[in-house]
Amino acid sequence: MSHTILSTYADHRKIAEVEDISTDQPWNWLVAGWRDVRRTPATSIGYGVLITIASYLLTLGTVVSGLYYLIPVLLGGFFLVAPALGLGLYEVSRRIEQDEPANFMHALRAIWRHSFAVSTMGAAMVVCFIAWFLAANLIFMVLSSGITPTIENAIPYLFSLENLPMLAVGTLVGALFALGVFSLTVVSVPMLLDRNDVDVMSAMRVSFEAFRFNLVPMLVWAGLIVLVIIGGFMTLYVGLAIGFPMVAYASWHAYRDVVKK
């Protein structure tokens, strides 16, 4: 079954058809993403290494600034901005799909070619990230035990019994932020890359409708993304070099399965 999404503008033209999907398909997207990684290993891992290096630099800057206890906040924020970071990889998957050459330069050109859409979507994600950062700081001030964490006790501090309510509330609020962004971006960024006749707001609306009509499969897909990315975090970001490209490629295949013209 498919659902017609009409424009909210005066012309009420059809933007896209949103297809119903099963809970098996997110697993197929991951398999397809891994297949794309294997077909373009240098481009995929090179892109992933850039994400890994950026993660190291951001973490190092946080530690040097003495704000190391905010690292969990920044890790949560990664899920809010990751969809825009994958734009170049969506182009690689698109080119593989069409049996065209696909390399790192094609990924960079795609980012440049869609710079306005990327910057608009990126700005929206940055606003969400700032809102999450402020909310996390408020939760910390209200629910923390009052002890100033140091680099030696940061982990025991965060996971102490006294701070379990703070950790629980922070995790819940962060999950709600991430789920909200996911619903608006799960197919919108690939859609902006694929089509020139769709603006940012329309793409986000299609994404939300795709999420709404396929709630359970999309929650499965969100869970798989979280597992892969957290796996990357737990390997001290090294796993992101492969995990991030795989998820980005899989997101392109998700878009292709869910959204039709």
N, C-alpha and C positions, 0 to 999 in steps of 0.2 A: 504494500500500500504506500502511496506517496501523498504528500501534502503540498499544495500550491501556496507559495509565499508571495504576496502581492506588495508592491511598493506602497508606502504610506503617503507618498507625494500625490499631487493632483491627478496624475495620469493613471495611477493604480495599475501600472504594468506588472506583469509577472516577473519576479526576480529569479526564482528558482523553484525546483521541486525538491522537497526533503523526503528521502526514502526511509521507511521503517527498516531497522536492522536487528539482528539477533545478538545475543550475548557472546556468541562464538566469534563474531567478526573482529573485536578488538585483538584477540590472540592472532588472528590472521594478519592484522595490520603490523603487529610486531614482527611476525615472520617475514613479511614483505619488506619491512624496514631493515631487517638484518640482511636480507638478500641485496638490497641497494648498497648497504655498507660494503658487502663483499665485492660488488661490481665496481665500486669506486673507492678502494681502500685508502689511497693517498689523500684524495680530496676530503673524504669523510673524517679520517683521523686528524688530518691537518686542521680542519674546521673545529673538531672537538678539542684539539690541543689548545687552540686559541681560547676557547671557553674555559678550559682547565687553568691556563695561565692567568686569565682575568680573575678567576675565582681565588687563586693563590694570592694575587696582588691585593685584592679587596680584603681578604682575610688578614694578610700581613699588615695592611694599613690600619685595620681595626685593632689588631693586637698592639701595634706600635703606639696607637693613640690611647691605649689603656681602656678601650671599650670592648675588650674581648668577650665579655658576658653578653654582648649584643650579637655575637656570631649566630646563635640559633634564629634570631630575628631576621638576619640577612639571608640565612639558608631558606627560611620560609618565604622571604621575598623573591627568591630566585624563581619560584613557581609563578609569580605574578608577571615577570618580564620575559620568561623563557620563550613564549610563543613568537614574539617579535624577533628574538635572537636567531630563530630557526629559518628565517625567510630565505636565505641563500641556499640552504639545504632543500627546501621545498622545490626550488628551481632545478636542483640536481635531480631530484626524483622525477620532476616533470619531464626533463630531457631524457632520462633513462626510459621513461614510459613511451616516449615518442621515437626511441632508437636514435637519438641525437647524441653527439659528443657532450660529455658533462665533466667539467673540471672546476678547479677553485676559482678561476677567472669568471666563469659563467655565474657562479654563486655571487661573486662581488658585483658583477654587472647587474644582476637582478636586484640587489639591494639598492644600487644607485638608480636604476630605472624606476623603481617604486619608492623612491626616497620620501615623497610626500605622504603616501599612504602609510609607510613604515613609521615616519616621524609622528603622524597623527595618532596612529595606534600606540606607538611607543609612549607618547605623551600621556595618553589615557592610562596606560599601565604604570607609568611613573607616579601619576596621581594616586592610583590604588596602592602602590608601594609606600608612598609617603603616609597615606591614611593608615596602612597597616603598621608602619613604624611608630607613628604617634599613638595608635591604640596599644601596641605592645609596651611602649614606655609607660603609658597610663596604667596598664595592668601591673607592670613591675612596681610602680610607685605605690599602688594601692594594696597589692596582695603580697609583696615580698616581705621577708622576715625582718628587714631593716638592717641586716648586716651588709657592709660593703664588700662585694666579692673581689678577690684578688686572683692573680693568674694561677696561684697554687691551689686555691679552693673553689674555682669557678664551677667545675663539674659537680663536686659534692654539694656545693651551694644550690645549684639549680635543681638537683634531684633529691634534695633533703626532704624529710617528712613535712617540715614547716612550710616548704615552698611548693608542695604538691598541688594545692589549690591554684597557685599562680601558674604552674606548668599546665594544669588541666584547662584552665580558662584561656590561657594563651594559645594552646594547641587548638582548642575549639574555635576561637575567634580567627586564628590564622587559617584554619580549614575552611571557614565560611568565606573569608576573603578569596582564597584560592579557588573555591568552587564557583564563586560569582564571576571571577575573571575567566575561569575555564569555560563557563557557559557562554560567554560572549566572544571567546577567541578560538574555540575548539576547531571550527572550520573557517573562521573569518579571514585569518591571515593568508592561508593558502588560496582562498577565494579571491582576495585582492590581487594576489600574484597571477592568478589564472585568467581573471576577467577585467577588462578595462571599462565595462559598462556598469560597474557596481561601486558605490561610494562606501566609505568606512561605516557609516551608520547602518546602511542597508546590509552590509556583510555581517555586522554584529547582530543585527536582528535575525538574519538567516541562521546564524550560529546558535542564538538563544532558542529559536524554534526547533532546530535540530536536536538540541539538548533536551528540550521539553518533550518532544514526541518520542524520543528514545532514551528516556531517563535511566532505566536500569543498565542498558548496554553502555551508555555514556559514563555512568558511575563506575562500571567495570573498567572502562578505558582510563578514566581518571586514576583509579587505583593502580593500574599497571604502570602508568607514567610515574606515579609517586614511588612505586617500588624500584623502578629502574634508576630514577634520579637519586633516591636515597642510597641505593647501592653505590652510585658514583660518589656520594658524599662520604660514605663509610670507608671507601678506599682512598681517603684523603684526596679526593677529586680526580684521581687517576682514571677511575672508571667512567668519568664523564667524557673522556676522549672517544669512547665508543658508544656509551649509553646515550649521550645527547644526540649524536647524528642518527642513531637507530630510531629514537623516539620521534625526531623531526621527520624522518622519511616516513615512518608509520603514520604520522599526522597527515601527510599528503595523501596517503592511501585511504585514510579515514575520510578525508574530504571527498575523494573521488567516489567512495561507496555511498556516502550519505547525501551529497548534493548533486543534483542534475539540473541542467539548463531547461 
